[in-house]
Amino acid sequence: MKRLTTEQINEIVKLRNEGKTLRKIADKFKVQTQTILYHTSEDFRIKLREYNRKRYNQMSPKEKREYLKNKREYQRIYHQERYANDLEFRKKQLERVKNKYLRDVKGGKKQ
């Protein structure tokens, strides 16, 4: 699964507002048309989230554990690769960790 940057999402919205077809935009960014629809249609996004919520709630506890395990692994690999290849992402992550540490120190969680 490919993740789109904020700049790409903004360009997708702009192209869609200009009247470009879902297929042409999807081809340009090498993603599925559903991805374009997700980022340009609030109704579609709401329906998809509801569908996924229902699907998750129908899973057995064992299926939920497996699903969450796979999701965590995907996120770990994604962040590891992005951290290694994206200097701006790395700066944001370091700033986030620094701010969390400072909040914890000020809040009395760390000594």
C-alpha atoms as one frame of an Amber mdcrd trajectory, in Angstrom:
protein
   0.000   0.000   0.000   1.401   3.368  -1.030   1.036   6.356   1.255   0.439
   9.753  -0.264   2.116  12.887   1.032   0.119  15.945   2.052   1.336  17.725
  -1.084   0.129  14.862  -3.280  -3.280  14.831  -1.576  -3.612  18.583  -2.080
  -2.744  18.162  -5.765  -5.276  15.339  -6.100  -8.020  17.532  -4.634  -7.002
  20.373  -6.958  -7.033  18.118 -10.047 -10.398  16.646  -9.094 -11.856  20.143
  -8.613 -10.552  21.017 -12.087 -12.655  18.152 -13.458 -10.009  15.491 -14.096
 -11.316  11.928 -14.014 -10.606   9.549 -11.148  -8.802   7.189 -13.535  -6.439
   9.867 -14.914  -5.542  11.102 -11.447  -5.075   7.545 -10.173  -2.785   6.724
 -13.089  -0.712   9.842 -12.459  -0.110   8.943  -8.803  -0.021   5.169  -9.396
  -2.816   4.440  -6.915  -6.309   2.954  -7.158  -9.308   5.075  -8.068 -10.724
   4.295  -4.620  -7.780   6.128  -3.088  -8.576   9.224  -5.128 -12.241   8.961
  -4.183 -11.304   8.583  -0.504  -9.382  11.852  -0.553 -11.914  13.820  -2.606
 -15.312  12.633  -1.327 -16.358  13.074   2.294 -19.383  10.776   1.791 -17.202
   7.976   0.412 -14.720   8.381   3.279 -17.494   8.167   5.904 -19.060   5.080
   4.272 -15.697   3.330   3.963 -14.821   3.992   7.608 -18.215   2.682   8.715
 -17.807  -0.432   6.546 -14.348  -1.103   8.021 -15.617  -0.512  11.564 -18.423
  -3.066  11.064 -16.013  -5.549   9.496 -13.598  -5.188  12.433 -16.380  -5.565
  15.009 -17.480  -8.838  13.364 -14.022 -10.379  13.746 -13.338 -12.975  16.401
 -10.870 -12.009  19.157  -8.234 -14.177  17.478  -8.783 -12.463  14.105  -8.574
  -9.043  15.795  -5.236  -9.935  17.421  -3.856 -11.118  14.084  -5.164  -8.032
  12.289  -3.614  -5.671  14.859  -0.339  -7.595  14.793  -0.146  -7.233  11.007
  -1.120  -3.566  11.186   1.597  -2.800  13.758   4.189  -4.611  11.650   3.162
  -2.680   8.524   3.361   0.616  10.440   6.752  -0.274  11.908   8.218  -1.034
   8.474   6.570   2.023   6.909   7.949   4.386   9.566  11.362   2.750   9.494
  11.649   3.202   5.715  10.233   6.710   5.776  12.527   7.735   8.640  15.530
   6.442   6.682  14.568   8.159   3.409  12.710  11.359   4.317  14.693  14.065
   6.099  11.601  16.222   6.749   9.773  13.252   8.319  12.814  12.526  10.476
  12.892  16.133  11.741   9.173  15.990  12.595   9.576  12.692  14.447  12.527
  13.991  16.478  10.619  17.169  17.326   7.574  15.109  18.380   9.678  12.899
  20.669  11.441  15.946  22.145   8.106  17.660  22.867   6.673  14.504  24.429
   9.720  14.193  26.652   9.457  17.839  27.717   5.725  17.430  28.478   6.459
  14.345  30.565   9.231  16.110  32.486   7.062  19.174  33.160   4.124  16.963
  34.074   6.181  15.074  36.638   6.112  11.699  34.869   9.923  11.526  34.649
  12.420  12.250  37.373
